[in-house]
Amino acid sequence: MIYVAGLMGLAMLGAAIVALATKSTAVAVIAAGLVSLFASVVFVLLAAPDVAMTEAAIGSGLTTFLFFFVLSRIRREGGNG
C-alpha cells in the first residue's frame, strides 16, 4: 500500500509540474484537476473516505468545471475588461 501512495504522490507532483509549466490554459486546468483526483486516491488509502469524496467532488469536479466555464466566458466576451 505504501508503494501505491508513493506512486500517487509522484503522479501528483508530475501533474503539478505540468500545470505550472504548460502554456495551454486548458492543459493546466486538466492537470490541476488530476492533482486533486490523485489526492482523493491518497485520502482513500489513508482511510479517510469522507475527505476523499469531498476532494473528488469539489477539487476535481466542481473546480475544474468552474475554470472551464470561466474560460469559455472570457473567450466568448473577448476578455477586454
N, CA, C and O atoms as a Tinker XYZ file with bonds, in Angstrom:
   324  protein
     1  N      0.821000   -1.192000    0.000000    73     2
     2  CA     0.000000    0.000000    0.000000    64     1     3
     3  C      0.866000    1.258000    0.000000    63     2     4     5
     4  O      0.490000    2.270000   -0.591000    81     3
     5  N      2.004000    1.200000    0.649000    73     3     6
     6  CA     2.887000    2.358000    0.687000    64     5     7
     7  C      3.415000    2.691000   -0.706000    63     6     8     9
     8  O      3.681000    3.851000   -1.019000    81     7
     9  N      3.562000    1.658000   -1.538000    73     7    10
    10  CA     4.035000    1.894000   -2.903000    64     9    11
    11  C      2.982000    2.618000   -3.733000    63    10    12    13
    12  O      3.307000    3.470000   -4.561000    81    11
    13  N      1.731000    2.274000   -3.506000    73    11    14
    14  CA     0.648000    2.937000   -4.234000    64    13    15
    15  C      0.562000    4.405000   -3.814000    63    14    16    17
    16  O      0.371000    5.285000   -4.654000    81    15
    17  N      0.703000    4.665000   -2.514000    73    15    18
    18  CA     0.681000    6.049000   -2.036000    64    17    19
    19  C      1.861000    6.832000   -2.597000    63    18    20    21
    20  O      1.717000    7.997000   -2.968000    81    19
    21  N      3.021000    6.199000   -2.660000    73    19    22
    22  CA     4.185000    6.854000   -3.247000    64    21    23
    23  C      4.003000    7.132000   -4.723000    63    22    24    25
    24  O      4.402000    8.183000   -5.224000    81    23
    25  N      3.396000    6.183000   -5.415000    73    23    26
    26  CA     3.116000    6.367000   -6.839000    64    25    27
    27  C      2.125000    7.507000   -7.055000    63    26    28    29
    28  O      2.277000    8.302000   -7.984000    81    27
    29  N      1.115000    7.584000   -6.200000    73    27    30
    30  CA     0.151000    8.679000   -6.300000    64    29    31
    31  C      0.826000   10.017000   -6.010000    63    30    32    33
    32  O      0.515000   11.025000   -6.645000    81    31
    33  N      1.743000   10.023000   -5.057000    73    31    34
    34  CA     2.486000   11.251000   -4.765000    64    33    35
    35  C      3.317000   11.709000   -5.949000    63    34    36    37
    36  O      3.361000   12.898000   -6.264000    81    35
    37  N      3.976000   10.761000   -6.606000    73    35    38
    38  CA     4.749000   11.107000   -7.804000    64    37    39
    39  C      3.846000   11.586000   -8.936000    63    38    40    41
    40  O      4.194000   12.509000   -9.672000    81    39
    41  N      2.686000   10.950000   -9.066000    73    39    42
    42  CA     1.735000   11.378000  -10.095000    64    41    43
    43  C      1.224000   12.789000   -9.806000    63    42    44    45
    44  O      1.067000   13.597000  -10.721000    81    43
    45  N      0.966000   13.080000   -8.528000    73    43    46
    46  CA     0.542000   14.425000   -8.153000    64    45    47
    47  C      1.626000   15.446000   -8.475000    63    46    48    49
    48  O      1.343000   16.521000   -9.005000    81    47
    49  N      2.859000   15.103000   -8.154000    73    47    50
    50  CA     3.979000   16.000000   -8.434000    64    49    51
    51  C      4.131000   16.240000   -9.936000    63    50    52    53
    52  O      4.338000   17.371000  -10.375000    81    51
    53  N      4.026000   15.168000  -10.713000    73    51    54
    54  CA     4.125000   15.304000  -12.163000    64    53    55
    55  C      3.021000   16.167000  -12.745000    63    54    56    57
    56  O      3.274000   17.020000  -13.595000    81    55
    57  N      1.795000   15.947000  -12.287000    73    55    58
    58  CA     0.671000   16.741000  -12.789000    64    57    59
    59  C      0.801000   18.204000  -12.369000    63    58    60    61
    60  O      0.439000   19.101000  -13.129000    81    59
    61  N      1.312000   18.446000  -11.173000    73    59    62
    62  CA     1.517000   19.825000  -10.726000    64    61    63
    63  C      2.578000   20.524000  -11.568000    63    62    64    65
    64  O      2.434000   21.700000  -11.900000    81    63
    65  N      3.635000   19.808000  -11.911000    73    63    66
    66  CA     4.676000   20.389000  -12.764000    64    65    67
    67  C      4.114000   20.706000  -14.144000    63    66    68    69
    68  O      4.414000   21.754000  -14.717000    81    67
    69  N      3.300000   19.800000  -14.676000    73    67    70
    70  CA     2.664000   20.054000  -15.976000    64    69    71
    71  C      1.763000   21.283000  -15.888000    63    70    72    73
    72  O      1.764000   22.119000  -16.792000    81    71
    73  N      0.994000   21.395000  -14.804000    73    71    74
    74  CA     0.093000   22.537000  -14.649000    64    73    75
    75  C      0.855000   23.854000  -14.603000    63    74    76    77
    76  O      0.385000   24.867000  -15.120000    81    75
    77  N      2.025000   23.840000  -13.988000    73    75    78
    78  CA     2.809000   25.068000  -13.887000    64    77    79
    79  C      3.605000   25.377000  -15.148000    63    78    80    81
    80  O      3.826000   26.545000  -15.466000    81    79
    81  N      4.034000   24.354000  -15.867000    73    79    82
    82  CA     4.961000   24.552000  -16.979000    64    81    83
    83  C      4.287000   24.729000  -18.332000    63    82    84    85
    84  O      4.915000   25.232000  -19.264000    81    83
    85  N      3.046000   24.336000  -18.463000    73    83    86
    86  CA     2.402000   24.366000  -19.778000    64    85    87
    87  C      1.996000   25.784000  -20.175000    63    86    88    89
    88  O      1.736000   26.635000  -19.325000    81    87
    89  N      1.950000   26.010000  -21.456000    73    87    90
    90  CA     1.490000   27.301000  -21.990000    64    89    91
    91  C     -0.018000   27.299000  -22.233000    63    90    92    93
    92  O     -0.635000   28.358000  -22.345000    81    91
    93  N     -0.605000   26.107000  -22.312000    73    91    94
    94  CA    -2.033000   25.978000  -22.591000    64    93    95
    95  C     -2.835000   26.050000  -21.293000    63    94    96    97
    96  O     -2.574000   25.308000  -20.346000    81    95
    97  N     -3.800000   26.941000  -21.265000    73    95    98
    98  CA    -4.633000   27.077000  -20.077000    64    97    99
    99  C     -5.484000   25.836000  -19.845000    63    98   100   101
   100  O     -5.664000   25.415000  -18.702000    81    99
   101  N     -6.006000   25.251000  -20.904000    73    99   102
   102  CA    -6.844000   24.059000  -20.767000    64   101   103
   103  C     -6.049000   22.890000  -20.197000    63   102   104   105
   104  O     -6.547000   22.155000  -19.344000    81   103
   105  N     -4.826000   22.720000  -20.661000    73   103   106
   106  CA    -3.981000   21.641000  -20.134000    64   105   107
   107  C     -3.667000   21.891000  -18.666000    63   106   108   109
   108  O     -3.633000   20.951000  -17.873000    81   107
   109  N     -3.439000   23.146000  -18.295000    73   107   110
   110  CA    -3.154000   23.476000  -16.900000    64   109   111
   111  C     -4.349000   23.171000  -16.003000    63   110   112   113
   112  O     -4.178000   22.671000  -14.892000    81   111
   113  N     -5.542000   23.463000  -16.472000    73   111   114
   114  CA    -6.749000   23.185000  -15.685000    64   113   115
   115  C     -6.944000   21.683000  -15.527000    63   114   116   117
   116  O     -7.269000   21.212000  -14.438000    81   115
   117  N     -6.751000   20.934000  -16.598000    73   115   118
   118  CA    -6.889000   19.476000  -16.519000    64   117   119
   119  C     -5.838000   18.885000  -15.587000    63   118   120   121
   120  O     -6.141000   17.984000  -14.805000    81   119
   121  N     -4.615000   19.380000  -15.664000    73   119   122
   122  CA    -3.553000   18.874000  -14.791000    64   121   123
   123  C     -3.850000   19.195000  -13.331000    63   122   124   125
   124  O     -3.590000   18.370000  -12.455000    81   123
   125  N     -4.386000   20.370000  -13.058000    73   123   126
   126  CA    -4.756000   20.714000  -11.686000    64   125   127
   127  C     -5.884000   19.811000  -11.185000    63   126   128   129
   128  O     -5.896000   19.419000  -10.018000    81   127
   129  N     -6.822000   19.486000  -12.059000    73   127   130
   130  CA    -7.873000   18.540000  -11.690000    64   129   131
   131  C     -7.320000   17.160000  -11.401000    63   130   132   133
   132  O     -7.808000   16.466000  -10.509000    81   131
   133  N     -6.303000   16.758000  -12.150000    73   131   134
   134  CA    -5.663000   15.460000  -11.899000    64   133   135
   135  C     -4.944000   15.440000  -10.559000    63   134   136   137
   136  O     -4.957000   14.424000   -9.864000    81   135
   137  N     -4.318000   16.548000  -10.191000    73   135   138
   138  CA    -3.678000   16.622000   -8.874000    64   137   139
   139  C     -4.709000   16.362000   -7.789000    63   138   140   141
   140  O     -4.457000   15.605000   -6.852000    81   139
   141  N     -5.859000   16.985000   -7.915000    73   139   142
   142  CA    -6.922000   16.798000   -6.940000    64   141   143
   143  C     -7.461000   15.372000   -6.955000    63   142   144   145
   144  O     -7.770000   14.814000   -5.903000    81   143
   145  N     -7.574000   14.787000   -8.132000    73   143   146
   146  CA    -8.055000   13.410000   -8.234000    64   145   147
   147  C     -7.072000   12.434000   -7.593000    63   146   148   149
   148  O     -7.481000   11.519000   -6.879000    81   147
   149  N     -5.787000   12.625000   -7.843000    73   147   150
   150  CA    -4.778000   11.776000   -7.208000    64   149   151
   151  C     -4.773000   11.970000   -5.691000    63   150   152   153
   152  O     -4.556000   11.018000   -4.941000    81   151
   153  N     -5.012000   13.197000   -5.242000    73   151   154
   154  CA    -5.088000   13.447000   -3.801000    64   153   155
   155  C     -6.259000   12.699000   -3.179000    63   154   156   157
   156  O     -6.153000   12.203000   -2.057000    81   155
   157  N     -7.371000   12.613000   -3.894000    73   155   158
   158  CA    -8.515000   11.876000   -3.353000    64   157   159
   159  C     -8.204000   10.387000   -3.237000    63   158   160   161
   160  O     -8.683000    9.731000   -2.312000    81   159
   161  N     -7.411000    9.843000   -4.161000    73   159   162
   162  CA    -6.992000    8.439000   -4.052000    64   161   163
   163  C     -6.106000    8.253000   -2.825000    63   162   164   165
   164  O     -6.230000    7.256000   -2.114000    81   163
   165  N     -5.216000    9.204000   -2.575000    73   163   166
   166  CA    -4.356000    9.123000   -1.386000    64   165   167
   167  C     -5.207000    9.164000   -0.122000    63   166   168   169
   168  O     -4.926000    8.440000    0.833000    81   167
   169  N     -6.239000   10.000000   -0.101000    73   167   170
   170  CA    -7.114000   10.060000    1.066000    64   169   171
   171  C     -7.838000    8.740000    1.295000    63   170   172   173
   172  O     -8.042000    8.342000    2.442000    81   171
   173  N     -8.226000    8.059000    0.233000    73   171   174
   174  CA    -8.843000    6.736000    0.380000    64   173   175
   175  C     -7.838000    5.763000    0.988000    63   174   176   177
   176  O     -8.184000    4.978000    1.871000    81   175
   177  N     -6.598000    5.816000    0.514000    73   175   178
   178  CA    -5.564000    4.930000    1.057000    64   177   179
   179  C     -5.274000    5.225000    2.522000    63   178   180   181
   180  O     -4.873000    4.330000    3.266000    81   179
   181  N     -5.471000    6.459000    2.938000    73   179   182
   182  CA    -5.250000    6.842000    4.330000    64   181   183
   183  C     -6.494000    6.628000    5.195000    63   182   184   185
   184  O     -6.557000    7.103000    6.329000    81   183
   185  N     -7.475000    5.917000    4.659000    73   183   186
   186  CA    -8.711000    5.570000    5.370000    64   185   187
   187  C     -9.519000    6.810000    5.754000    63   186   188   189
   188  O    -10.051000    6.899000    6.861000    81   187
   189  N     -9.603000    7.755000    4.832000    73   187   190
   190  CA   -10.424000    8.944000    5.034000    64   189   191
   191  C    -11.366000    9.105000    3.836000    63   190   192   193
   192  O    -11.202000   10.020000    3.029000    81   191
   193  N    -12.361000    8.202000    3.728000    73   191   194
   194  CA   -13.223000    8.242000    2.539000    64   193   195
   195  C    -14.079000    9.500000    2.446000    63   194   196   197
   196  O    -14.404000    9.942000    1.343000    81   195
   197  N    -14.449000   10.086000    3.587000    73   195   198
   198  CA   -15.246000   11.306000    3.536000    64   197   199
   199  C    -14.453000   12.464000    2.938000    63   198   200   201
   200  O    -14.981000   13.241000    2.142000    81   199
   201  N    -13.198000   12.573000    3.321000    73   199   202
   202  CA   -12.335000   13.614000    2.762000    64   201   203
   203  C    -12.077000   13.335000    1.283000    63   202   204   205
   204  O    -12.020000   14.259000    0.472000    81   203
   205  N    -11.923000   12.056000    0.936000    73   203   206
   206  CA   -11.677000   11.684000   -0.459000    64   205   207
   207  C    -12.864000   12.050000   -1.343000    63   206   208   209
   208  O    -12.681000   12.568000   -2.444000    81   207
   209  N    -14.078000   11.784000   -0.867000    73   207   210
   210  CA   -15.260000   12.125000   -1.661000    64   209   211
   211  C    -15.393000   13.634000   -1.829000    63   210   212   213
   212  O    -15.746000   14.114000   -2.906000    81   211
   213  N    -15.112000   14.375000   -0.771000    73   211   214
   214  CA   -15.179000   15.832000   -0.857000    64   213   215
   215  C    -14.137000   16.371000   -1.822000    63   214   216   217
   216  O    -14.434000   17.243000   -2.639000    81   215
   217  N    -12.920000   15.857000   -1.731000    73   215   218
   218  CA   -11.845000   16.291000   -2.632000    64   217   219
   219  C    -12.170000   15.963000   -4.082000    63   218   220   221
   220  O    -11.923000   16.771000   -4.976000    81   219
   221  N    -12.721000   14.787000   -4.312000    73   219   222
   222  CA   -13.068000   14.403000   -5.682000    64   221   223
   223  C    -14.199000   15.273000   -6.223000    63   222   224   225
   224  O    -14.158000   15.711000   -7.373000    81   223
   225  N    -15.202000   15.518000   -5.396000    73   223   226
   226  CA   -16.355000   16.290000   -5.866000    64   225   227
   227  C    -16.021000   17.762000   -6.054000    63   226   228   229
   228  O    -16.336000   18.348000   -7.090000    81   227
   229  N    -15.388000   18.356000   -5.060000    73   227   230
   230  CA   -15.105000   19.788000   -5.114000    64   229   231
   231  C    -13.824000   20.066000   -5.894000    63   230   232   233
   232  O    -13.821000   20.867000   -6.830000    81   231
   233  N    -12.747000   19.409000   -5.510000    73   231   234
   234  CA   -11.448000   19.687000   -6.121000    64   233   235
   235  C    -11.364000   19.282000   -7.572000    63   234   236   237
   236  O    -10.946000   20.071000   -8.420000    81   235
   237  N    -11.758000   18.057000   -7.865000    73   235   238
   238  CA   -11.654000   17.577000   -9.248000    64   237   239
   239  C    -12.837000   18.012000  -10.094000    63   238   240   241
   240  O    -12.664000   18.487000  -11.216000    81   239
   241  N    -14.021000   17.853000   -9.563000    73   239   242
   242  CA   -15.209000   18.085000  -10.373000    64   241   243
   243  C    -15.615000   19.534000  -10.499000    63   242   244   245
   244  O    -15.563000   20.109000  -11.586000    81   243
   245  N    -16.019000   20.124000   -9.394000    73   243   246
   246  CA   -16.599000   21.465000   -9.430000    64   245   247
   247  C    -15.578000   22.526000   -9.836000    63   246   248   249
   248  O    -15.876000   23.389000  -10.662000    81   247
   249  N    -14.388000   22.467000   -9.267000    73   247   250
   250  CA   -13.376000   23.473000   -9.580000    64   249   251
   251  C    -12.966000   23.419000  -11.045000    63   250   252   253
   252  O    -12.838000   24.457000  -11.694000    81   251
   253  N    -12.762000   22.219000  -11.567000    73   251   254
   254  CA   -12.394000   22.083000  -12.976000    64   253   255
   255  C    -13.517000   22.599000  -13.870000    63   254   256   257
   256  O    -13.262000   23.296000  -14.852000    81   255
   257  N    -14.751000   22.261000  -13.533000    73   255   258
   258  CA   -15.895000   22.758000  -14.297000    64   257   259
   259  C    -15.952000   24.282000  -14.273000    63   258   260   261
   260  O    -16.160000   24.913000  -15.309000    81   259
   261  N    -15.767000   24.878000  -13.091000    73   259   262
   262  CA   -15.831000   26.333000  -12.992000    64   261   263
   263  C    -14.717000   27.011000  -13.780000    63   262   264   265
   264  O    -14.946000   28.037000  -14.420000    81   263
   265  N    -13.515000   26.446000  -13.738000    73   263   266
   266  CA   -12.420000   27.013000  -14.524000    64   265   267
   267  C    -12.758000   27.004000  -16.012000    63   266   268   269
   268  O    -12.567000   28.007000  -16.699000    81   267
   269  N    -13.259000   25.877000  -16.512000    73   267   270
   270  CA   -13.602000   25.806000  -17.930000    64   269   271
   271  C    -14.776000   26.716000  -18.276000    63   270   272   273
   272  O    -14.810000   27.294000  -19.363000    81   271
   273  N    -15.728000   26.848000  -17.376000    73   271   274
   274  CA   -16.855000   27.749000  -17.597000    64   273   275
   275  C    -16.373000   29.191000  -17.715000    63   274   276   277
   276  O    -16.781000   29.912000  -18.626000    81   275
   277  N    -15.511000   29.609000  -16.799000    73   275   278
   278  CA   -14.981000   30.972000  -16.832000    64   277   279
   279  C    -14.130000   31.190000  -18.082000    63   278   280   281
   280  O    -14.212000   32.246000  -18.709000    81   279
   281  N    -13.313000   30.197000  -18.449000    73   279   282
   282  CA   -12.511000   30.325000  -19.667000    64   281   283
   283  C    -13.383000   30.495000  -20.903000    63   282   284   285
   284  O    -13.062000   31.286000  -21.789000    81   283
   285  N    -14.484000   29.753000  -20.964000    73   283   286
   286  CA   -15.367000   29.889000  -22.124000    64   285   287
   287  C    -16.038000   31.259000  -22.148000    63   286   288   289
   288  O    -16.241000   31.832000  -23.218000    81   287
   289  N    -16.380000   31.783000  -20.984000    73   287   290
   290  CA   -16.987000   33.115000  -20.917000    64   289   291
   291  C    -15.991000   34.194000  -21.318000    63   290   292   293
   292  O    -16.348000   35.142000  -22.018000    81   291
   293  N    -14.746000   34.055000  -20.878000    73   291   294
   294  CA   -13.721000   35.041000  -21.227000    64   293   295
   295  C    -13.471000   35.033000  -22.728000    63   294   296   297
   296  O    -13.380000   36.092000  -23.349000    81   295
   297  N    -13.360000   33.853000  -23.308000    73   295   298
   298  CA   -13.106000   33.756000  -24.751000    64   297   299
   299  C    -14.286000   34.277000  -25.563000    63   298   300   301
   300  O    -14.100000   34.903000  -26.607000    81   299
   301  N    -15.498000   34.017000  -25.082000    73   299   302
   302  CA   -16.688000   34.451000  -25.806000    64   301   303
   303  C    -16.832000   35.971000  -25.772000    63   302   304   305
   304  O    -17.239000   36.577000  -26.763000    81   303
   305  N    -16.498000   36.592000  -24.631000    73   303   306
   306  CA   -16.661000   38.034000  -24.485000    64   305   307
   307  C    -15.436000   38.814000  -24.937000    63   306   308   309
   308  O    -15.463000   40.045000  -24.946000    81   307
   309  N    -14.383000   38.139000  -25.305000    73   307   310
   310  CA   -13.204000   38.814000  -25.808000    64   309   311
   311  C    -12.163000   39.129000  -24.756000    63   310   312   313
   312  O    -11.033000   39.472000  -25.102000    81   311
   313  N    -12.503000   39.024000  -23.488000    73   311   314
   314  CA   -11.536000   39.215000  -22.417000    64   313   315
   315  C    -11.057000   40.646000  -22.239000    63   314   316   317
   316  O     -9.997000   40.863000  -21.653000    81   315
   317  N    -11.806000   41.629000  -22.726000    73   315   318
   318  CA   -11.388000   43.025000  -22.584000    64   317   319
   319  C    -12.153000   43.691000  -21.449000    63   318   320   321
   320  O    -13.195000   44.310000  -21.661000    81   319
   321  N    -11.618000   43.554000  -20.248000    73   319   322
   322  CA   -12.079000   44.207000  -19.048000    64   321   323
   323  C    -13.505000   44.143000  -18.770000    63   322   324
   324  O    -13.961000   44.681000  -17.761000    81   323
